[in-house]
Amino acid sequence: MKIYADEIKAMVERVDAKLAPLCDYGGFKPYEGIYRLGDWGYVTETEYNKAFESEAGWAQDAYILDSNGVSRATICHLINEDDDGKAISDYINECFDNDQMDNVFYTEATEDGEC
């Protein structure tokens, strides 16, 4: 099964609709896992993972890349390149290593529950 750019676009829109209303800039538990969602704010790791429960296995990786400006053509190529997800995982790691993941990423709340 091949993945196409329109499928990634639709997934991103569905996930954004779930996560956008949950975004905040504080009030988290100290050291709680949170995801930054660009200028929208942050959501808990639990909320983030829940938004993907009904999505395909490739969705979380594709969402991170798409939200960080990687072209959907590139994302499709990475997903379609192999069935085990190694190509997209390696690409994400490379982007993090090169400080190219500024919009959507995992972090932890501070000791006082802020971002």
C-alpha positions in Angstrom: 0.0 0.0 0.0 1.4 3.4 -1.0 0.8 6.6 1.0 0.1 9.8 -0.9 0.4 13.5 0.0 -3.3 14.0 0.3 -3.5 11.2 2.9 -0.8 13.0 5.0 -2.6 16.3 4.6 -5.9 14.8 5.8 -4.2 13.1 8.8 -2.5 16.4 9.8 -5.8 18.2 9.6 -7.6 15.6 11.8 -4.8 15.5 14.4 -4.6 19.3 14.5 -8.4 19.5 15.1 -7.9 17.2 18.1 -4.8 18.9 19.5 -5.3 22.6 18.9 -8.1 23.1 21.6 -5.9 21.3 24.2 -2.8 23.6 23.8 -1.5 25.5 26.8 1.7 27.1 28.0 1.7 26.0 31.6 -0.1 24.2 34.3 1.6 20.8 33.6 2.9 18.5 36.2 6.6 19.0 37.0 8.7 17.1 34.5 5.6 15.8 32.7 6.2 14.8 29.1 4.8 17.4 26.7 4.8 18.1 23.0 5.4 21.6 21.6 3.0 22.3 18.7 4.6 25.4 17.2 3.0 28.7 18.2 -0.1 26.9 19.5 1.5 25.9 22.7 2.0 22.5 24.3 0.0 19.4 25.0 0.7 16.5 27.4 2.3 13.4 26.0 -0.9 11.5 26.8 -3.1 13.9 24.9 -0.6 13.8 22.0 -0.6 10.0 21.8 -4.4 9.8 22.1 -4.8 12.1 19.1 -3.1 9.3 17.0 -5.1 6.3 18.4 -7.2 6.0 15.3 -4.5 6.9 12.8 -2.2 4.7 10.8 1.2 3.6 12.2 3.1 6.0 10.1 1.0 9.0 11.3 3.1 10.3 14.3 6.3 10.3 12.4 4.6 11.9 9.4 3.0 14.6 11.6 6.3 15.6 13.2 8.0 15.9 9.8 5.1 17.7 8.2 4.8 20.1 11.1 8.5 20.9 10.9 8.4 21.8 7.2 9.4 18.6 5.5 7.7 18.2 2.1 4.9 15.7 1.9 6.6 14.2 -1.2 9.6 13.5 1.0 7.5 12.0 3.8 5.6 9.8 1.3 8.9 8.6 -0.1 10.2 7.7 3.3 7.0 5.9 4.3 6.8 4.0 1.0 10.5 3.2 1.0 10.3 0.4 3.6 7.7 -1.4 5.6 9.5 -1.3 9.0 9.7 2.5 9.3 13.5 2.6 9.5 13.8 5.2 6.7 11.5 7.7 8.3 12.9 7.1 11.8 16.4 7.6 10.5 15.3 10.8 8.7 13.7 12.2 11.9 16.9 11.4 13.9 19.0 13.2 11.3 16.7 16.2 11.5 17.0 16.3 15.3 20.7 15.9 15.1 20.9 18.9 12.7 18.6 21.1 14.8 15.8 21.2 12.2 12.9 20.3 14.5 11.7 23.6 15.9 7.9 23.4 15.6 6.8 20.0 16.9 8.9 18.0 19.3 8.9 16.2 22.7 10.2 17.9 25.8 9.4 17.9 29.5 7.7 20.6 31.7 9.9 22.4 34.1 10.0 21.8 37.9 7.2 24.4 38.3 5.0 22.8 35.5 5.8 25.4 32.9 7.2 25.0 29.4 
